[in-house]
Amino acid sequence: MANLNILEAPFVLEMMETTNNMYRLGWDERNGGNISYLLDEALVANYLDLSNVLREIPIPFDGLELAGKIFIVTGSGEYFKNVINNPERCLGIIRISETGKSVELLWGFSTGGVPTSELPSHLMSHISRLSVDPENRVVMHCHASHLLAMTFTHPLDERAFTRTMWQMCTECLVVFPEGVGIIPWLVPGTTEIGQATSNKMKENRLVLWPHHGVYGAGKDLDEAFGLIETAEKAAQIFTYVRAQGEILQTITDEQLAALGEAFKVTPREGYLEV
């Protein structure tokens, strides 16, 4: 029987802190952005009675592959700046139903809210990431400012974009050696954009939505946040470099190859000219 305070659960506290940081950095204005975090059932059972379903919420996606999985997610229309002070309204803990066509609310969304409208995109991405790495439990979407700006001024070719990112900051190749995935501009909240994103997520943990934002995946909130944070820093440096004028030097492909060897990561095949 659950007997611990859910507001003291590590996954709730982590969501509160992470959303607060994302808002503070300007990545999630208004209700822009969303997070889903796959939880361990045994851990959740320490805080909630898993037999107590508050209500059932239909979803516009067949989540049968994730039936029985429990997630903590941000709410539709909820502002990230409010999560820190009112997590029970802004967050929800949901379980995918046996049919996959709805979710069971176990906690949260206290004023009648529902999961983020991007839930189908998140669930599709979870399915993709879990198929290649069972440790990937977090999908995070935000409107990181410099990355968003870069999609207006840089060719949206995945290889070219990735190479520029790698050249801006030494850490980038180490953090995302598989590169950056890019989809076409699509209407958000649709099955189409969810499918396009999840297809890229089979090979990339970082996927750009041009003129909109970015999706990142990781084993926990820190890793997903750090992935986006590193890419956003590279995009910020790109902005500064372009503003300063002529580029006189950069990290060479030979240096990037040496970096990969030193940190035991393999740069995406064909992306380096060595």
N, C-alpha and C positions, 0 to 999 in steps of 0.2 A: 504493500500500500504506500503510495507516494506521501511523503511527510516533510519534504524540504521546500523552502520558499522558492518558487519559480523565478522570482525577481533576483535571486542570488545565484541562479544557475550560470555556469561559465559561458554557455552559448548565448544566453540573453545579454549578459554583461558585455561580451565581445561584440555583439551586434550593436549595442548602444554606443560603445566606444568607437567602433568602425564607422558607423553612419555619421557620428558627430565629427570625426576627422574628415570624412569625405565632404561634408557640408562646409567645414572650416576651410578646406582647400579650394572651394569653389567648383567642385566637380558635380554637385547635385543641387542645383538651384530649384526652388519651389518643390515640386514632387518629382523632379527629374532623377531617374536612376532607380535601381532595384537590386536586391540581393536575395539569393536562396542558398541555404546551407543544409546539407544532408546530415541528419543527426543520428547518433547511435541510440537505438531503441532502449537498451538497458539503462543508459544514462538518463534519458528522458523520463523513464519510469520511476526514477528517484524523486522526481518533482511533480509528475502528473499521473492521475489515474487514467491509463490509456483506454479503459473501457467507457470513459465518460466523453461522448462526442457531443459537443455543444450545438453544432448544426452542420449540415451537409451543403457544400457549395459546388454547383456544377461548373465544369471547366470546358472551354472550347478546344479540347485536345484529348486524344486517346493516350492516357498515361499508363496503360496496362503493364508495360515493361517495368514500371516503378511501383506497382501495386504494393501497398503495405509500408512503403518507405515514408519516413517522417522528415519533414523539413521545417526550419524556421525561415519565414519570408517577410519581406516588407509589404506594406499594404498599398493597394491602389489609391492614388490621390493623396497619400500621406507625405508630409514634408519631412525630409531627413533631419532638419533642425529640431523637430519636435520629438524625435525618438528618445533622446536622452532623458527627457522629462516625463514622457508618457508612453513607455514601451508597450503597455497592455492595449493601447488603442492603435498604435502604429505598426506593431508586429503581430504575427500570428504563427502558431505552430500547427501544421497541417499534416494529415496522413493521406496518401493517395488511396482511394477506395479500391475495393476488390475488382470493380469493373473498369477502373481507370478513367471513368468519365466524370468523376467528381472528386472533391477532397473533403475530408472530415476535419472540422476545426476542433482542436484539442485545447487550445488556449489563445487568447488575444483577440484582436479585432473587436474590442469591447463595445464599440458604438455601432456595430453592424457592418463593419468594413469587410472587404474581400481581398484576396491576394492580388499582387501587382498584375496589371493587364499584360505584362510581358511573361507571365507564368508559363505559357506554352513554349516560348523561346528558351526559358530557363530549363524546363523539363527536357526538351529535346537536346539541349547542350549537356545536361547531366547524363543522359543516355549515351551520348557520343563519348564524353570524357570517361565515364565509368567503363566503357567498352575497351578503352586503351590503357587506362590507369585507374584501378579500383580505389586508389588513394585520393583521387580528385573529388572533393565533396562540396566545393563552393563555386558558384557562378555569380559574378558581380558585373553590373552594368552601370556606367556613369558617363557624364559629359565632360571629361577631362579637357580643359580649355585649349591647351597648346596642341594636343593631338587632334582635336576637332578642327582648329585653325589650319593645321598642316594638311588636312584633307582638301583644302581649297587651293593650296599653293604647290603641292608636290604631286608628281604623277602617281596615280593610284595603281601602280604595278607592284605586286607583292615583293618581288625580288628587289626592285629599285628602292622601295620604301624601307624594306628591312635593312638593306645595306646602308642607307642613310642613317637609320637609327643606330646601327652597330657602330658607325663612325663617329657619332656624337658623344657617346659615353662608353668608357672601357667596360663598364658593368653589363651593358646591354647584351652582348653576345653570350655572356655567362648566364644571364637571367632568362633570356629567351632565344636559345640557339636554333630552335626550330623556325624562328622568324615570325612575321606578322601576317595574319590572314586578313583579307579585305573582301567584303561583299559589295554589290552595287547598292545604290540608294534604293531603299524599299520602305513602304509604309510600316511604321512600328505597330506592334501589337497583333500582327497577322501571322498565320501559319506559314506564309511564304518566307517572311524574314526569319522566323524561327528555324525553318528547315535549312535556309541558306547559311545561317550562323552555325547550326549544329554540324553541317557538312564540313565546314572549316575547322570546327572544334575537334574533329578526328585527327587533325595534324597540327593544329595550333592552339595554344592556350590563350592567345591574345588575338581578338578579331575586331577590326575596325568597321564601324558603320559610318560611311562618309557623311560629313556635314551633320552628324548626329552625336556620335559618341563611340564608346568602346566596350567590348565584353572581355572579361578576364576570368580564368578558372585556376583553381589551386586546391591543394590538399586541406587548407584551412583559410580562415579570414586573413591572417597575416600574409600568407603566400600570395593570395589573389590580389590583395591590396598592394603588396610590394611589387608585384608584376606590373600593375598599372602605373604605380608610382614611378618605377624605373623608366617605363616607356614615356610617361608624361614629362619626366625630367629631360630625356633626350629630345623630345619635341620642343621643350622650352629652350634648350641650347640651340637647336636648329633655328628657332625664331631669332635669338640673339645674333647668331652667326650671319643669318641673312640680312639682318638690320645693320650689322657692322660693315658689310661689304664683301670684298674679294676674299675667298678662302685661300690661304697661303699654305696650309698643311692640314693633314687629317690622319687618322689611324689607317695604316695601309692594310691591304689584304694579307700580306705576309705577317704583320703584327697580329691581326685578328686570328690567323691560323695558329700562331704561337700561343695566343691567349687561350684558345680552345684546348690546345694540348696541355697547357699548364693547369687548367681547371677541370680537365677531363670531361669536356662537353664536345659534342660533334656539331659543327655548324651545318645548317641545312645544305644538302648536296647541291652543287651547282651555283651556290650563292657567292662563293669566293673565287677569285680569279688567281689561283695559285697552282 
